[in-house]
Amino acid sequence: MELFRIKKDIPFMRNALIFNVISALTFVAAVFFLLTKGLHLSVEFTGGTTMEVSYSKPADTDKIRATVSGLGLEGVTTQTFGRAQDVVIRLPLPKREPGAAKLSEKEANLLIGAQNDKVLAALKANDPDVQLRRTAVVGAQVGDELAHDGVMALLFVIVGVMAYLAIRFEWKYAVSAIIANLHDVVIILGFFAFFEWEFDLAVLAAVLAVLGYSVNESVVIFDRIRENFLKLRKATVTEVIDNAITSTISRTIITHGCTQMMVLSMLLFGGPTLHGFAIALTIGILFGIYSSVFVAAAIAMWLGVKREDLIKPVKEKDEADGAVV
């Protein structure tokens, strides 16, 4: 299905160097923010307490955060979910003195319970109608395990994508596609580090989804390049790649446009629960298109991809075709 057909190929590869320099600078900036600021990990990774409270009228999350932070707690986050009257408060685990003996599970639960009671009392002092709906605790050990499992999942996806591309195409395509995919992932993480957005399990799921989404776009372009090597016998490698990208533009607009509409609806109407997930997908979709066209295809071209990489030359049959007397 095509919304429109472009008769003349767009010379994407003519300016590939400029776009890749911009891409490299963006990548370096993302790495810099990750190293200097780091990710603002949620309590799912660091360990802590989640309290869900309900008010009789729309809640002021800034005031609630200031009230809780006034108790000496650091790293407190507050956000509404579902309704404007419902608020989720994420608290760190109670701090202990350096060198203190390790607490038993019962003692740790008592400290967490005392901290939660203290927070709820402070909230009730400002609004007696506030009601505690639910509390959940994530231990530091569980948070470490989730972080480890998340990193391992990311590595397994990367290795799987590389193996798939190497088997389906050729190593030059596998290398170019995985560089483009890592480019997308690092830039997403860089955005979250720079703006100090909370990085939770939903955002991690979005990053993994972007990996698959981005490689799908690269595979479509690589498939078209392979077809063009068969059809456009006299065309240069640059002309083959430009034609492959141009001929898939309509498909790209339909696919990514429809996906972005769904993601945009989650961003606007999904509330804080889906906000990070939708933001990560939005960044990933936009940079996924960019990287597939200007990063993956350009790197494949610079690695020296040629017709012989995908199509084995046909050996000419010997005219004698038999023993020579």
Secondary structure, DSSP 8 states (H G I E B T S, - for coil): --S---SS---GGGGHHHHHHHHHHHHHHHHHHHHHT--EE-HHHH-EEEEEEE-SS---HHHHHHHHHTTT--S-EEEE-SSTTEEEEEEE-----TT-----HHHHHHHHHHHHHHHHHHHHHH-TT-EEEEEEEE-HHHHHHHHHHHHHHHHHHHHHHHHHHHHHS-HHHHHHHHHHHHHHHHHHHHHHHHHT-EE-HHHHHHHHHHHHHHHHHHHHHHHHHHHHHHH-TTS-HHHHHHHHHHHTHHHHHHHHHHHHHHHHHHHHHS-HHHHHHHHHHHHHHHHHHHIIIIIIHHHHHHTT--HHHHS-------SS-S---
